[in-house]
């Protein structure tokens, strides 16, 4: 997959997740967003060979290096974030403050916590949609 395709896919996912956050599970107005997110998940599964499966959130969390910046702030080394997680973090962090050497480790931690919350919210929508069908 090209970098441009990955960037566009994750930009679309990010926008859909932010929009979905405004709806309660079961709201019929969320159905278009759920279709977009389901399509993105299908694309991702089709693009990822079984031998190159996506890392689970815990594996991603454990694979990213944190270092102490000379300012005393913990930062992460972006090159240690495996794709597509690096692009997901980038899309969620556009406009965030950072040092030239890398993003703040606290922003990475917040992203991971928020991702878990968003995935639970998405799952709640899917369950509600299946129940209402």
N, C-alpha and C positions, 0 to 999 in steps of 0.2 A: 504494500500500500504506500502511496506517495505521501510525503509530508503535507502537501496541500489538501489531499483528501482527508487525512487524519485531522488536520486543523479544522476543516469545514464540518466534519462529522461531530467533533467535540464541541464546536461552537453551537451547532444545532442542538446537540444534547443539552448543553448548558442553558440555552434559552428556553428549551422545553421544560427542563426541571425547575427553573425559576418561575415560569408561568404556572406550572402544575402546583407549586407551593401555595398559590392563591385559591385553590379549590379544595373543598373537603372531599374525602373519598366517597364515591357514589354520585358525585355531581355529574350529570350527563354532559355538561359543557366541557368536561375534561377529556372527552373521548377522542377528540382530534389529537390532543397532546399525547395521550396514551398510544395512539396509532403511530405517531412519529417516533416515540421512544421504543416501541416494539420493533419497528422497522430498523432503527439504528442498531438494536441488539441483534437482530437477524443478520444484518450486514456484517457486524463484528464477528459473529460466530462463523459466518461463511468465509471471512478473510483470514481467520486464525486457524492454521493447521493444528491438529490434535497434539503434535509434538511441541508446538509453540503456544500452548494454552496461555490465556491471560492469568496473570498472578492475582491471587485473592488479596483482599485488603490487608490482612495481617502480614502476608509475605511482602507486600509493597512497603508497609510501615517498617518492617525489619530490614529491608534492603537499602534504605536511604540513609546516607551518611550525614551526620550533624557535626559541624565543627564550630569552634569558638572563634569568632571574628576578632580582629585586633581591637575593636570597639568594646568587646566584652559580651556582645550579643551572639546567641546561637544562630547559625545560618545552616542551610542545607546546600549540598552540592547537587545542582540540578542534573548533572550528567549521571548521577547514581539513581535517578528516578526512571524506572523502565517505562516504555511507551505501552499503552496509550495514557498511562497515569500522568506522565510529565505534561502532556498536552491538556489533559483534564484539569490539572492544577493550574497550568498557565491560563486557560480560559476562565477559570473561577477567580483568578487573582489579578486580572487586568485592572490596572489602576492602583494596585497595592504598593505601598512603600517597601523598598528593599535597598540593600547596599549593592554596589557594583559587583561584589564577589558572589552574591546569591541571595535568594529570598530568606526571610526570617523563618527560623524553625517553628516559631509559634504559629505562623501563618500556615505552614504545612500541616501542623497538628490540627488546627481549626478546620482546614480543608477535609482532612480524613474523618473527623467527627461529623462534619456537615454532610459528607458523602454518605456515611452510614445512615444518618437521619433521612436524607433524600431518598435513599434506596428503600428504607422502611415505608416512607410515605408513598412511594411509587408502588410498592407491594400492596399496601393498604388499598390503593386505587384499583389495582388489578383484581384483588379479592372482591371488592365491592362491585366491580364491573361484572365479574363472573357470577356473583350472587344475583345481580339484577337482570341477568340475561335469561 
